[in-house]
Amino acid sequence: MGSAVKISIDPRVMLGKPVIRGTRITVERILRKLSQGATEADLLDAYPNLTIDDIHAALAYAADSLAHEESAVLETITVHGG
């Protein structure tokens, strides 16, 4: 199932942030948890209504969003994780 089917944007739900359809779990929350070291299993344990397909749809949605983003580089910036 594609990310477009799994992801919903509704101004009445979570202020219009992209969420997993039928939940209040935002794509941002999934990405943040994964970036902080959570595993897919951790997310599935924390959010019983979440499926592995939902996690993959959130990642695909984020990648698609970045792929369509336009940017203008004015100077080189180095970002250090931390």
ChimeraX attribute file (.defattr): number of C-alpha atoms within 10 A of each C-alpha:
attribute: neighborCount
match mode: 1-to-1
recipient: residues
	/A:1	9
	/A:2	13
	/A:3	19
	/A:4	14
	/A:5	11
	/A:6	19
	/A:7	21
	/A:8	20
	/A:9	16
	/A:10	12
	/A:11	10
	/A:12	8
	/A:13	16
	/A:14	14
	/A:15	9
	/A:16	12
	/A:17	18
	/A:18	22
	/A:19	23
	/A:20	25
	/A:21	16
	/A:22	11
	/A:23	14
	/A:24	14
	/A:25	19
	/A:26	21
	/A:27	22
	/A:28	15
	/A:29	14
	/A:30	21
	/A:31	15
	/A:32	12
	/A:33	14
	/A:34	16
	/A:35	10
	/A:36	9
	/A:37	9
	/A:38	13
	/A:39	12
	/A:40	17
	/A:41	11
	/A:42	12
	/A:43	18
	/A:44	15
	/A:45	11
	/A:46	10
	/A:47	12
	/A:48	8
	/A:49	12
	/A:50	16
	/A:51	15
	/A:52	12
	/A:53	13
	/A:54	24
	/A:55	21
	/A:56	17
	/A:57	21
	/A:58	26
	/A:59	18
	/A:60	17
	/A:61	19
	/A:62	16
	/A:63	12
	/A:64	12
	/A:65	10
	/A:66	10
	/A:67	9
	/A:68	8
	/A:69	8
	/A:70	6
	/A:71	6
	/A:72	5
	/A:73	6
	/A:74	6
	/A:75	6
	/A:76	6
	/A:77	7
	/A:78	6
	/A:79	6
	/A:80	5
	/A:81	4
	/A:82	3
